[in-house]
Amino acid sequence: MPSADTITTQLDKIDWNFTSVQTPKYSIHSIHYFPGNFILQIPNYLMNLLSEPGDTILDPFCGSGTTGIESILQDRNACMFDNNEMAILISQAKQIILSYSCLYDDINTLISHLFWDDVIGSHNIANNALENSEYLVKWYHPQTLRQLIFIWDQISKFSNTKSYIVFQTIFSDLLFACTSTKRQSTSSGGVRRHHWGWVADNVAPKELTRHNAIETMKQKLLNVLDIISRHSKDNLGTFSISHGDCRNLPLEDDTIDCIITSPPYISMIDYTMANRMFYTWMDWDLNKTRNDEIGARYKRFRKYSFTEYLKDIDSCCFELNRVLKPTKYCAIIIGASRKYPHALDEVVGIFKNHFQLIWGPTLRQTTRSRLRERKGSAASEAICVFQKN
């Protein structure tokens, strides 16, 4: 492992803005939207500078699994945790797509079952619980909802657990896609991009838009087939993903070689509610999961929300220091909202109480600020690298 001075020199040479970078169409990370996920280049560069092949990389806020997937692709081992069931499902699906050879045949089988016109008059696709759901009928055109029920019926016939996880994940992304209204305009006349915030805030469309869920699902499955043909490989590193809380990690002391993570930004994102459609479809307990989120956006009006956020971050830092091996590195990507512009400095200060800061904070222009017309509440984002004494 290079010295800390050599590492900081290399870190200084990188343009962390990664100007014009977007997730490639056939990237494994394109299979499911996820709010607030960082571009793959960030963990990729960090792990190549801060760790060695064979090392175990920890991400206790794994989100959609970007750090973990890049770890196993770079001959590292991934150890990931998240409180969010959807995050765990997406991360599992990505790993399966890269490594499970039988998935190719199961996808083709599912595609062959996704016909609609021939069965609509003869096949009983009624599901009273879903078709008459007081919530779902506010978001989906009746014909679209019946198509979604039909697709789910086909998915449910697969007994293979790995294929079922992948199909669940793709279906969740389909649910999000079919909530969109068509061609809403921005203030400058452009076409507004479908945004997770509408779902998170339960802003149902005023007029239901009919989507062809069958064709959209087919395209998503074909996209996964392309990903398999381009990126699947043997001999990947070990991949561990578990339901867990960074404030109480189920790991032994001094067992992790490197930490690369992005702690939640205060009052910026509601990860659970952004996935409320699949939570509703699966009848998962949305309220329990969202209450466990650190710094969730819906908590922003609480009197002591910022104090609670900093306390949670401090608890996480204690755990991260405990599980990291001595002299090893912890890299974080952290930001602050306009509501709490001082949050970034506060979080960095907490990490400095537990680790030695060797590089940063280095500000970067967020992907959302570069690529979207609406900047939302994003104000600043920074990368820091710490070392355990």
N, C-alpha and C positions, 0 to 999 in steps of 0.2 A: 504494500500500500504506500503510495507517495506521501510525503510529508504534508502537514497542514499548509505550509507556505506554498508548496507546489500546487496543491489543490486550489487555493485561493487565486493563484495566478491564472490557472486554467478557467476558473469560474468567471474571472474578469473579462476573458476573451469572448464570451458568449453573448450574443444579442438575445436577451431573454424575452424580447417582444415577439420574436418569431413572426415578423411581418409577413402578411399574406398567407399564413399557414391556416388551413382548415382541415377538418377530418376527411381523409380520402373516402371516396364513395365505397370502395371495397375494403375499407378498414374494418377489423373486427369490432371496433368501438362504434360503428355506425348502426348496429343492430337495434339499439333502443336509445331514445332520447333520455337525458338525465340533466336536471338543472344544476348549473354551477360546476360541471366537471371540467378539469383542466385539459389542455391539449397534451397529446402523448409525448411530445418532444421534451416537456419539462421533466417528468420522472425519468425518461430515457437518458437524457444528458446527466442528470444528477446521479443516477445509480452507476453509470459508467465511470464517474469521477470519484464517488464516495464508497464504492464497494468493489469486490472481486467476484469473478464467476464462482458459483457454488455458495455464495453468501445467502443469508436469509434476510429478505427485505420486509419490514413491517409497515402496513398502512392501517391504523386503527379507525380511520374514517374512510373506508374504501370506496364509498359511493358506487359508481358503476364499474369499479374494478380496474381502472386504467393503470394504476401503479402495479397491481398484481400481475396483470396480463403482460405488461412490458417487462416485468421481472423475469417471468418464465421464458419469454422470448429472448432475453439477454443472458440466458444460462444462469439465472439466479433462482432462488426459491422464494415463494410468496407466502406471507402470513398476513391475513386480512381479517378485519372485524368491522361490523356495522350493526347499528340498532334497527335498521330499516330492512324489512323483509324483502322489499322490492330490490334494494341494492344487492342483497345476497343472491337473489334469483338471477339478476342480470349478470353478475360476476360469474356465477356457476355456469350459466349458459355460454358465456364467452370462452371459458376454459374447455367446455365440452366440444364446442364447435372446432376448436383448434386441435383437439386430440382424439376425438371419438370417430373412428372410421365408419362405423355402421350408420352414423347419422345421415350420410349421403343417401342411402337407400330409403330410409324412413321419410326423408323430406320429399323424395320423388313419389313415394306412396301417398303421402298426404296431398301433394299437388294433384295427383290423379283422382282424388276423392272430392276435390273442390270444384264441383260443377253445380250450377244453380237452376238454370231454366228447365232441365230435364226432371228435377226432383220436386220443384216447388208445388206442383199439383198432386204429387203422389206420396211424397215423403212427409211423415209427421215430424215437424221440427218445433212444435209448440213446447214452450217451457214457461208455464204460467208465472213462476217465481221471478223469472228474468223479464219476460215480455210485458208483464204488468207491474214491474218495479216502478214505484212512484218516483224514484230518483232517476233511473236510466231513461225513462220516457221523456224527461226534460232535456236530454242531451242528444238523443239519437232519433233519426227519422224511423218510423215504424218498419219500413222495408229494410233499412240498414240494420236495425236491431235484430230482425229475423235472420238476416244473413250472418250476423255475429253469433247468434245462437246456433245456427247450422254449423259454422266453422268450429265452435267450441265442442259441439257434439262429435265432430270428426276427430278433433284432438284428443278427446277423452277416451277414444278407443285404443290409444297406444298404451301398452302396458310397460314398455321400456322406460325406466325412470329418467335416464339421461335425455332421451328424445323428448319426453314429456316436459322436462324443464326448459328445453330450448323452445318448444312450441308454445308453452305458457308465456315465455318472455316475448316472443314475436307477436303473440296475440295481445299482450299488454300494450306494446307499441302501436298495434293496430287500433286498439280502443282509443288511444290518445289521438291518433291521426283522424279517426272518424268523428271526433268531437268538433272539428274545426268548421268554421263558416267560411264561405268562399269569397275571396277577393275583398276583404275589408281593407280600407285605405288608411294610410298614415296621414299625419297633418300636412305633409308636403305632396301628397297625391300618389305615393308609392303603395305597393301591396304589402300589407302588414303580415309579418311572419307569425305563424301560429305559435302561441306562447303558453308555457306551462302555468303562468300566473293566472290565466283565466280559469283553468281547472282547479288550481289551488284555492282560489277565492270563490269558487262555486258560481262563477258568472256564466250561467247557462245561456246559450244562444237565443235571441228573440225569435228567430225563425229557423226551424230545423232544416238542415241541408242533407239531401240524400247522397250518400256515398256508396260506391260499389265496393263493399268490404271484401267480396270474393276475389276480385281482380287485384285489389291492394294487397291482400294476404299472399296471393300467388307471387306478386312482384317481390315482396319481402322475403319469401322463401327462396326465390331464384337468386336474390342478392346474397343470401347465406350460402347457396351452392357455389357462387363465384368466390366468396370469401374462403370457403373450404379448399377450392381448387388452387387458390393463390397462397394461402397462409398456413394450412394445416401441416403439422410436422410431428415427427417422433422425437422421443428423448427430451421432452420439455422438463423444466425443473418442477419440483413439487409445488402444489398449489393448495393452500389451506384457506378456507373461507368459513367463518363462523359468526353466529349471532353473538355480539358482545359489546360491552360498554368501555370506552377508553378510560373512564374513571375507575375501572376495576378490571384490569386485564387478566385473563386466566392463563398467565405465562409465568415461568420461573424467572428468578433474577438473572441478569447478565446472560441472556440467551439469544439476543437479536444482534445481527451484524450491522444493520443500517435501518434508519427510519426515514421514509419519504411520505409526507402526508400533507393534506390541506385541511386544517381545522375549520369548523364552520365559521362563517363570517356573521357577525352579530346583525340580526334583523334583516337579513338579505333573502333567505330562501326558506320555503316550507317543503322539505324533501318528501315527507309522507303525503301531504295533501296534494302535491303535484302529481302523485300517482294514485289519487283517490278513485279513479275509474276501475283500476284492477283490484284495489282493496274492496270496493263495493261489489264487483263481480264475484270475488272469492269469499266475500263475507268475512274479511279480516277485520280485526279491531283497530280501526284507524286512530281513534282517540288515544289508546294506550301507547301506540308507537310514536305519535307526534308529541306526546307529553315528555318522552325521553330525549327528544332532540335538544341539542345544545344551541342556544342562540336563535331558535326558530323565529321566523318573521312574524308569525301570528302573536308572539309574546311581546312584541315591541311596545305595546301600550301599557304594559305592567310597570308599576312604580319602580320595582327593584330589578328589572330585567337585565340591565347592564351589570349590576353588582353580582347577580347570580351567574351571568355568563363568565365573568372573570374568575369567579370561584370555581366554576366547572373546568375552565382552562387550566387553572392551577392544579386541580386534582389530576387532570390528564398529564400534565408535565411531570408530576411526581411519578406516575406510572411509567411514562416513557423513559425517564431516567433510570428507573428500577430495572426494566427489562433489557435495556441497551448494554452491550458489553463495554467495558472501560476503553477509553480512547477512540471509540467508534463515533459515527456521525449521525446527526438528526437534521434533516432538511424540512423546512415548512414553507408552504405558500399561504400567505394570510392577507386579508384585506379588511377594509373598513367601509361602512356605508356612509352616506352623507349625513345621516342622523347621528352617527357616532364617528366623526372623523379622527378622533384621538384613539380609537380602538386598536389600530395597528400598533402604535407605540406601546400601548398598555400590554398587549399580548406579547410583543417582543420582550418587554421588560420582565414579564412573568417567566418566559423561557430562560432569560438570562439569570434568573434566580436559581435555576436548576442545572443549566449547562453553561459552557463557555462559548460565547459568540465568536466565531472565527471569520465570518463573511456575511455582509449585508447589514441592514436590510437594503436590498437592491430593488428599486421600484420598476414595475413593468406595466405596459399598457394592456389592459384586460382584453381578451378576445371579444367580449360583448361590445366594448367601446369601439373596437376597430370595425366590427362586421355588421353592427345593427344600427339602424337609424335612431332608435330609442336607446339611450344609455341607461335607462332605469335609474337605480340608486347607486350604481357602482361609482366609487370615487377613487380608490387607490388599491393597489395590490403589490405585495412585495415578496421576495424570496430571501430566506435566511438559512445559513448553515451553522449548526452548533456542534460542539464536541463534548462528549462526556469525559470529565476529568478522571 
